[in-house]
Amino acid sequence: MNNYTTLGWQLKRGLLNFSEKICENLSRPILKFVSSMLYGLLKSQSVMLPEIARALEEGITVKKTVERLSRNLKEFSRSSQLVENYMETIKGKVDEETIYCIDPGDLCKEYSRKQEKLGKVWDGSKKKVVNGYKLIEITALTHGSKLPIPEYTELYSAETEYSVETAEILESLKHLDKHFGNGGIRTMDRAMDNVKIYSHCTSKEQQFIVRAKSSRNVIHNGKKLNILDLANKYKGKINLKHSDRHGKQHKLKIWHIPVELPKMPGVELTLVVVHGYDKKEPEPLLLLTNMDARGKEKSRRIVKIYLCRWRIEEYYRFKKTQFGLENIRVLSLNSIKTLNLLLSMLTGWLAVFAAKRGESLLLEHIFIHAKRVYAIPKFTLDALADGIFVVLAKTTTGIDYALKPLPQSQQLSLFEPPRLHYDFV
């Protein structure tokens, strides 16, 4: 399968099958727009409309293609139906043991002045406040490879207060409840250390793990204490070896303490204290959960589940570095939201495809074309995207050709590849 035409055609058919599923009950012009955007994003590896337009190979001027894509992005109003169809497509990939990673993020636009409803966000890489937008993302991790499948994405103006951000997080949790029920394990960082979020999860008997802030107060043995002061009283009797994303080994010390929250009396929680997580930060990792943490294996499992939450950070990095999300140039807020939504759905398609590693011959050939210096890493999305970029760069037609109906004659043309069904999702 070294023929670039064959590989490229199979990728186009797989992406078009996915586009048809998420555009079910929508008009054909919407299908054409969505499939063109997904293919343009995949082939160009860029969110800039001129690059997407060049990747489509439509046989008209790039200016005309950019104008059409820009108009459709600005006027797109079927996001809710698109999301519903996408949820149906990925519903079979999750179950009662799925780990859901919930995390607020940001889209930094430091030098932008004209984009609609810009606000102020904290740029962690530059350690300063810049213009930008806020994001809420939920990803479900695949069981074997722990690759993040986007379940929810919402981009909104940063001209909001903290209470509005909390409302956005609660809205994302309600979306998760609606489509996937109360199963799975919700893992959240310190930004979700909020009584309203705890109340939402406990009222629905949902399992959760939240990294607590060191300023939080808890009740232990009937006494109100600072959570960090309480944690420092226990040095940990359970050992766990952990290899971080940089390959460094950490020897963790774990212990579990029954606690309650002052504003949620009678609701039993467990504080899992993890020493040695970050050598640069002397404070232990503080995890609040309603899961059973009694015993060595249960405590270790809770810590391992939370450590998987880092996958959503890699997902953010993938969108921002592989596709240059922060280089987005469209001006209207609806255009930015639509482009972010389509990129998240494309990432979901890639994650499901990458999870078939060891099962798909097509996937293995794409990894070969990625030409990695070292072995393919566990987080395979970067290598997969690079391999697809190399394959599609050799093609001379866009996805619009695959949308055309087959001729009535049963005899295949020498110039038309067979339209086979390659179901990647």
N, C-alpha and C positions, 0 to 999 in steps of 0.2 A: 504494500500500500504506500509506495513512495511517490505515486502520481499525485501532484498537487491539485490537479483538476478533480480527481476522485475525492480526495480529502476535503477540498473546498466545497464540493457539492454536498457531501454528507453533512458538513457543518451547517451549510445554508438550510438544508432540509430540517435538521434538528432544531435550528433556531426558528424556522418558519412554523414548525409543528407547535413549538412553545408559544409563538405569537398568536397562532390560531386559537389556542386554548384560553389565553388570557383576554382575547378579544371576542370570546363567544357572546353572541347576542348583540354585538356591536356592528356598526356598518362596515362595509368593505373599505371605504376611504380611511376609517380609523385603523383598520387592520394594516393597510398599506403604510400609514404614518408610523404606527408603533413598530412594525417589522423593519421599516427603513431606519428608524432611530436606533433600535437595538443592534442591527447589523452595522450601521455607521459607527456606533460607539465601540463595537467589538473590533472592527477592522482598523479604525483610526487610533484606538486607545486614547481618545481625547473627548472632552465635552465641548470643545469649540466647534461651532456650527460649520465654518468653512472646511475644517478637517473632516467632519462627518459627511459633508456634501461631496467632497472629493472621493471619499471612500465608496460612495453609492454608485459611481460610474454610470450616471443616468444619461449621458449623451447630450446634455444641455449645459448651458453656462453654470458655473458654480454660484454665481450671483442669484440666478433664478431659483436654484435648489435651496440656498440659504434663506431666501425670502419666504419660500413655501414652508420650510421647517420652522422658521421663526414665527410665522403667522399661526401655524398649528399649535405650537407650544404655548403661545400667549392665549389662544382661544380654547384650549383643551378643557373640557368640562365633564368628561366621563371618567375621572380618576376613581370615583367610588366603585363603579362597575368593574373597572380594570382590577382594582384591589380585590373585590369579591371573587372574581374569576381566578386571580393569582392564588388566593387562599385555598380555593378548591383544588388547584393544581398541586400544591405542596402539602395538602392535609395528610396524605398518606405517608409523609416522611417523619411524622412526629407520633409519639405515644405517651403513655403515663410516666415514663422515665426520662423524657426529653429535658435537657437543660436549656432554659430560656435565659439569655443574657440581656438585661435591660440597662441602657446607658445613655445619658444625655451627652451630646457632643456639640460641636460648633463648626461653622463654615466661615473661615476668616477671609475678609476682603479688605485688606489694609489700605490699599490705594484707591478703592472704589468710592465714587461720590454720587453717581447717577442711578445706581440700582435702587429699586423700589423698597422702601421701609427698612433701610439699613439701621442697625443698632450697634451697640458696643458689646464685644465679647472678649474673653481673656484668651490670648494666644499663648499657650503653654510653651511652645518652642522658642518664642522670642521674649517670653516673660513680660508681656505688656498688653494693655488694652487696645484693641483695634476695631475697625468696622467689621460687621459680619452678621451672620444669622445663627440661630440656635437649631439644634437637631435633637430628636428623640428617636432612638433605634432599638428594635428588639430582634435578636437573632436566635434561631433554634440550632443547636449543635447536632450534627449527624452523629450516629452512635459510634461507628468505627473510627473515622478519621477526625471527628470533632470539628468539622468544617462549618462555618456559620451560614445558615440559610436565613436571609432576611424575612422576618414576619411582619414587621411594622416599621415604617419610616415616616417621619413628619418634620418638615422644615418650616420654621415660623420666625417672625420678626423678633429680633433681640431687644426691641423697645418694650420689654415686659418686665414686670416685677417678679420676685421670687414666688409669690402665691400663684401667678400665672404659670410659671414653670412647673410647679407642683401639680396644677390642674392638667397640664399637658401630659405629665407622667401618668396620672390617674387615668386619663383618656386612653393612653397606650395600653394600660393594664386591662381596661374594659374591653378594648379591641381584642386582646389576647383571650379574655374570658369568652367573648362571643363566638370566636371561631374555633377555639381549641379546648374550651371547658376549663375545669379546675385542675386538670392533671398537669404533670410536669413539675419542675423545680425552678422557681424564679430566683435568679441570682442578681444582686444589685450592689452598686458601689455606694460610697458615702453620700453622694448627692441624693440618694433615695432613703436616707436615714431620717424618716419623717413619720410621725404618729398616724397621719392620714393614710399613708401607704401600708403601714402595719395593720391598721384597722381594716382596710380593704381586703387584704390577703387573709387575715384571720377570720373575718366574717364569712368568707367563702371556703374556709378550711383548705386553703392552698398552701403548699409547702414553699418556704422561701428561705433564702440566706442573704443577709444584708450586712455589709461592712459598716460598722458603727463609727460615729465620730468620737474622738477622745473626750469631748466636752459633754457627752450625754450622761445623764444620771439614771441609775437603775435602783431597784429594790432587791436586796439580798438578805435573807433571814430577818425580814421585817424592818431593815434599816435602809435608809436612802443614802446611796454612795455614788461617787463619781466612778464611771465605768473603768477608767484607766487605773485609778487607785485600787479598785477591786481586782483588776487583772494582774497587777504587779504583785499581788499577794500569792499568786500561784505561778510557779516557775515551769510547770508542765512535766508530766510523767510519761507521756506517750510520744514516741519517736516517729518521725516521718522524713524520708529522704526525698527531696524535691529538686528537679532540674528545671531552671527557669528558661525563658525564651532565648537567652544568650548561651545556653548550654552550661551555665555555672551550677554547681551542686550546692544545695543548702540542707543543713540538718535542722529540721524544725522540731520544736518542743510544743506539745499540744495539751490543753486541759479544758474541761467543760464545767460550767458553773450554772446552776438554775437561778434565773432572775425573773423579775417582772418590770414593767415600765410604770412610772408614777401615774401616767394618764390612762393606763390600761390595766387597772388592778384586776387580779383574778385570772389574767391571761398568762399562762406559763410559757416562758421562753427559755432558751439556753444560750449562754454566752460561751462561745468557743474561743479560747485564747491561744494565739499562735506566736511563739517566740522564735526569732531568727529568720523571719520572712524577708526583711530588708536590713542589711548590715549598716546601711547609711542612716537608717532611721531607728533609733533605739526603742521607740514605742512598739509594742507587740501588735499584731494584726487582731482586730476585734470583730468577731462575727456573731451576729444575733440571728437565731433561727428558731422555728417552731418544730423542727425535725428532732427525732430522738437521737441524742448524741451520747448516750450512756454506753460505755465500752470502747475499747481501742478501735475496732474496725469501724464503728459508726462515726466516731470522731474523725478518724482519718478520711472517711468517705466525704464528710461534709467539707473538710478542708480541700480535698481534691476537686470536688464539684466547684467550689468557689474559685480555685486557681484556674479552672477552665474558662472563667469569665474573661480572661485576657484575650480570648479569641475575638471578641467584639472590638477590641482595640486594634487587632490586626486587620479586621474587616474595615474599620475606618481608614487605616493606613492604606489598605489596598485601593479603596475608592479614591483617595486623595493623591496617591503617588502613581498608581498604574494608569488612572484615567484623568488625573489632574483636576479633580472636582473643584478645588479652590481656584482654578483658573477659569471658572465659568464666567461668560461674558454677557449672557442675555440679561435684559434690564428689568422686565416685569417680574413681580413676585410669583405669579402663577407659572410663568415660564421656568423659573428656577425650581419651583416645587415639582413640576412635571418632569423636568430633566433629572432631578434627584430621584424621583420615584422610578423612572425607567431604568436608571443606572442600578438601583437597588434590585429591581426585578432581574436585570441581566446578571448581576452578581449571584442571585439565587439560582439561576439556571446553570451558571458555571460551577457553583458549589455542589449541586446535585450531580452534575456531570463528573466533577472531580472525585466525588465519593465512590464512583464505580472503578476506582483504580484497582487493577488486578483482574477486572472482569471485562473491560472494554478494550478490544484491539485498537480501535480508532484512538482512544485516549492515550494508549501507549505510544502510538506513532506521533501524536501531537507532542508528547513529552520529549521524544527524540528530537523533534524539530526545535524545541526550546533551547537545546544545546547548552545545558547547564555545565559549569566547570566541575561542580561537586554533585553528589546525589540529589535527587528531587527531595526537598524538605517535606516535613509533615504538613505544613501549610502550603498546599499545592496550587493555590489560585494564581499566584504570580507566574509560576512556570507554565501553567495551563494557558493563561492570557498571552504570554510571550510566544508559546508554540502556535497558538491560533493566529496571532499577528503575522508570523512568518508564513504560514500556509495561505492565509487570505491575501497577503501582499502579492502572491503569485497569480491570483485570479484576475481576470480582465472584465468580468461582469459583476453587477451588484445583485442584490436579493430580489429586485423588481422582476428580473427574468424568471425567477422561481414562482412568482405569484401568478404568472400567466397560465391560463387553462391549457390542459393537454389537447393536442389535436384529436379529432374524432377517429382518425385512422388508428388501428391497433398496432401498425408497424412503426417502430421507433425510428426517428430520423437519426442519421449519422451525426448530426450536430446538436442533438438534444439528449442530455443524459437522462436515464430513467428516474422517475420520481418515486423513490422508495421511501418507506416509512422508517425513520430513525427516531425512536422515542427516548429522549435523554431525560425526561422528567416524568 
